[in-house]
Amino acid sequence: MTASVGGPRARLLLIAPAAVVLILGLTAGLLLLGLRVPIVTERLPDLHAPLMVFGFVGTLISLERAVALRAGWAYTAPLLLVSGAVLTVSPLPLLVGQVLIVVGSGVHLAQYRAIWRRQPATATAIQALGAASALVASIAWSGGVSEAFLVPLLAVFLVLTIAGERLELARVAAPGVVAERVFFCGAFALAAAAVLTLTAPGVAVPAAGAILIGVAAWLIRYDVARVTVHQRGLPRYVAVNLLLGYGWLIVAGTGWLLGGARTEGPLYDATTHAIFLGFVITMIMAHAPLILPAVLRVRIPYHPALYLPVAVLHLALLVRVVIGDAWGNVLAVQLGGVGSVVAIVMFGVTVAIVSVIARHSEKERT
């Protein structure tokens, strides 16, 4: 792979299939809700979590790291992850796609080794722990472990990746060496507990829940969002999303702590989507105006319209968790699920429209 692979157009060739994988993942989620939607393959419902985590979010994360490294080899991580996700939906044996995802996860972990060599930092180590969790999850999945049992590992992958990024910015608030070490110990314990959920879920899941609450509390205490939420424009928008996400992280941690190991049922549904929708998707919405311009070289200015899909997402999640899961209302769970899909699609459309308008305005000025 040459340096030209890292150009904006080439990056778009990786993001485009990731968007297709996102649509497939959302479709799989609707199928799991019992809704009638077009189905690509019979195994699509079982691929909901892998498609969303490895194929979509994992591709975006590893692509961002590749852009930061500016090394051709680093782009093999998003290429392998998105290719593997697409192949899991194809008529080929499932193992073909799984193997590509395992290799892609391994290259993603190697990205952090390269970043560490350039600049050793606690934040990098925490993100590497997240990447290691993803690698373990992909290996376990290819070995036959059910997706439901992989939820803690997949969650920790994304939580630690985002937490590491926030730690870098938390240095503005000067948390101090002791606080930073405490955060790393918490991240290490969370990763270890996630791995142990494969063999001792009865003990490891509640432990992971307690640690998750601690991680969220640390982020609320030291993240600059506590300050920037009082500002205007983009800083406030990002801060609002961050604080909402941390709140859902506490909800999920409480569910793990009190509910124990579950792979089905209302509590499982509530905790899983509190993490992956309430926390992860909210973090994506928060950082998209900051990250996408660096990756695709497109301008995405702040606009109040960005709040609309965020509001729809959290309202839908509240309906799903508070009315649906808590009261056993299937219709509310379905409505909440559909609302979340609408919010995600709405966000993508909103970002595209805002970007196009900004580009048109720039051309008029020139």
N, C-alpha and C positions, 0 to 999 in steps of 0.2 A: 504494500500500500504506500502510495506516495503522499507528499505533503498536500497535494491538491484535494485529497479526500476530505481534508478538514475545512473546505470552503463552504460558505452558506448554502449553496445549491446542493452540494453533496449531503450536508446535514439534513436538508429538507427531504432527501431521499430516504433517510432513516426515520424521520418524524412522520412522514406520510403513512408508512405501514404501521407505525405505532398507533396512529389515529384509527386505522382500520382495526387493529387489535383491541383498542378501547371500545369501539362499537360492538365487536364480537363479545367482549367481556360484559358490556352492559346488557347485551341481548341474553347472554347466559344468565345474568342476574334476574332478568324478567322471567325467564323460563323457570328458575328456581322458585319464583313467587307464584307459580301456577298460572301465569298469563300466557295467552296464545299469541306467539310471535313467530315469524319465519325462522326456521332452524336450518343451520348449515350442515350440521352433523349430529348424530345421535349422542355423541359424547360431549357436546358443547356445554350442557349444564354443569358437568363435572369439572370444567376448565375455567369456571368463573374467577376463582382466586388466582390461579397461575397466570391467566391472561392479563388480569388487572395489575398484579404485582410485578411479575417478571417481564411480560410483554409490553406493558405500557409504562408504568412508573419506573421500573428497572431500566428500561431503554433510555428514558429521559435523563435519569440520574447518571448513568454511565456515559451518555453522550456529553452531558455537561462536564464531567470529569475529563473526558477526552479533549474537549475544547480547551480546558484549562491546561492540560499537559502539552498540547500542541505536538503530539507524537502520533504517527500513523498507526502504530500497533494498537494504541489505546482505543481506536475506533472499532476494533474487532469485537469489543464487549457489547456495545449496543447492536452491532450487526448480528452477532450470534444470538443475543437475547430476543430480538424482534423476529429473526428468522425461525428460531426454535418455537416461538409462540405461534407463528403462522402455521408451521408444520404440524403442531399438535392438533390443529383443526382439520388438516388435510387427510386424505384417505390412507396416508402412510402410517405405519405402526407408531403408536404414541411414543415409544421409546426413542425414536429418531429425533423428534422435537425436544424431548427431555434431555437427551445427551447434549444437544447444542446449548440448551439453557444452562446445564451444568458447566460446560466449558466457558460460556459467556460469563457466568457468575465468578468463575475462577479468574478470568481476565479482569473483571471488575475489581476483585480483591487486589490483583497485581497493580491496578491503577493507583491504589492508595499506598502501596509500597513505593512506587515511583514518586508520588507526592511527598511521602515521608522523607525520602532521600533529599529532596529539594529543600524542604522546610519541616523539620520535626515539630509536631505540635500535638497537644492533648486532643484538640478537635479532630485532627486527622486520625488519631488512634481510635477515637470513639466511632467515627464513621467506618473505619476498617472493621471494627467489631460488628457493625451492622452488615457489612458486606460478607463477613465470615458467616453470619447467621443465614444470609441468603444462600450461600454456597452449601451449607449443611442442609437447608430446606430443599434445595434442588436435588441434592444427592439422595435424600430420604424419599423424595417424591418419585424419582426415577427408580428407586428400589421397591416401590409398591406401597409406600405409606399414603394413606388417604389425605386428601387436601384439608379436610376438617381438622386433622391432627397437626397440621403444619401452621395453623393460624398464629400461634404465639411466635414462632420463628419468623414468619413473614411480617408480622407486626413489628417485631424488634428490629428487623432489617430497616424498615422505613422510619421507625421512631428514632433509632440511633443515628441514621443518616441525617435526618432533619435536626436532631438535637445537637449533633456536631457542628452543623452549619450555624445554628443559633449561638453556640458557645463562642464561635469566632467573633460574632457581633456583640456578645455579652461583655467582651473585654473592654468595650467602650465604657461600661458601667463599673469597670474594675472590681470584679467579684473577689479577687485575691487568690493567692496560691492554694490556700487551704480549701476554699470553696471549689476551686477547679479540680483539686485532687478528689474531693468528696464526690463530685459529679462523675469523674472517671470511674471511681470505685462502684458507683451506682450503675453506670453503663456496663461495666464488666460483669457485675452480678446479674444484671438483667439478661445479658447475652447468655451467661452460663445457665440461668434458670430456664431460658427458652430452649436450650439444647436438652436439658434434663426433662422437659415436658414430653420428649419422645419415649422415655423409659420410665419416668416416675411422675406422671401428670398430676396425680392426687396431691403431691407435695409441691411440685414445681410451679404449677399454675397459680395457686394462692400466693406463693412467694413472689412470682413475677408481678402479680397484681399490686402487692405492697410496694415493690421497688418502682413500678410504673407510676404510682401515686407520688413517690418521692422525687422521681425525675421531673414529673409535671410541676410539683411544688417548687423545685429548684429553678426551673425555667420561668415560672411566674415571678419568682423573687428577683432573679438577676437579668432577665431579658430586657433589652432596651424598650420593648413594647410598652412597658409601664410608663415610660416617659413620652414616647412618640405618639401614644394614643391621644394625648392632649394637643397634638399639633393638627395641621390641616392637610388636605390633599392625600397624596400617596402614602406618606408616613403614617397617617391615622388609619387609612384603609388597611395597610399591612398589619398594623398593631391590633386592630379590631379582629382580623382573621386569626392572628396568633393567639390572642387571649381566648377566643372562642374554641380554638383547637385544643388548647391546654385544658380547658374545662371538660371537653369530651374525653380527653385522655384520663382525667381523674375518674370520670364515669366508668370508663372501661376497666381501669385498675381496680375500682371498687367492686365491679362485677366479678372479676377474676378472683379477688381476695375473698369475697363472701360466697360466691357461687361455686368456686372450685372448677375442676376440669369438666368441660362440657363440649360435645361435638354436635349438638343439635338442641332444638328447643328455643323458647323465647329469650332466655338469658344469653344463650350462645349468639343468637341473632343480634341482640341489643349490644353486647360488648364488642362483637366483631365489627359491626357497622359504626359504632361509636369511634373506633380506631380508624378504620379505613375510609369512612366518609367524613365523620366529624372532625378527625384530626388530619389525616393524610390529604384528602381532597381539598380541605380548607387551606392547608399549607401550600398546595399547588396553586390555588386561586390567589393566595397572598403573594407568592413569589414570582408568578408568571410575568407580571409587568417588569420585573427586574432581571429574570433569567433569560427569557425568550429573546430580548433584544441582543444579549451577548452571544447567544447560540445561533440565531438566524439573521442577525444584523438588520432587524426591523424595529422600528420605533413603536412602542406601545405606551402612549401617554396615559396618565391617570384620567379617569372620567367617573363621575358619580354613578353612572350606569353599571359599573362593576359591582356595586353593592347588591344589585337586584338578584343575580344568580346566587350570591352568597346567602341572601335572605331566604330564597326559595329552598336552597339546600338544607339549611338549618331548621326551617319550618317543617320540611318533609321528614327530616330525621327525628324531630320531636314527635310528629304524628306517629311515625313507625315505632319508636321506642316507648313513649309515654302512654299512647293510646293503644297501639297495636300489640307490642310485646308485653307490656305490663298488664293489660286487661284481656289478653288473648283474642283480640279483635283481628281476624284475618284480613278483612277489608282495609283496615287502617294500615296494616303492614304492607299490603299491596299498593295502597295510595302513597304511602311514604316512599316505597321503592320507586314507583313511577315518578314521583316528584323529584327524587334525587337524580334520576336519569335526565329529566327535563332540565334541572339546574346545571348539570355538567355540560350538556349540549348548549344550553343558553350561554354559559360562560364562554365556550369556544367561539360561538357566533358573535358575542359582544366584543371579545378581544379582537377578532378579525375586523369587525366594523370600525372599532376605534382606531385600529392600525391603518386601515385604508383611508379613513377620513384624515388622519394626521399626515399621511403621505400625500394625499391630494392637496391639502392646505400648504404643505411645503413646496409643492410644484407651482402652485399659484403665486406664492411669494417670490419664487425665483424666476 
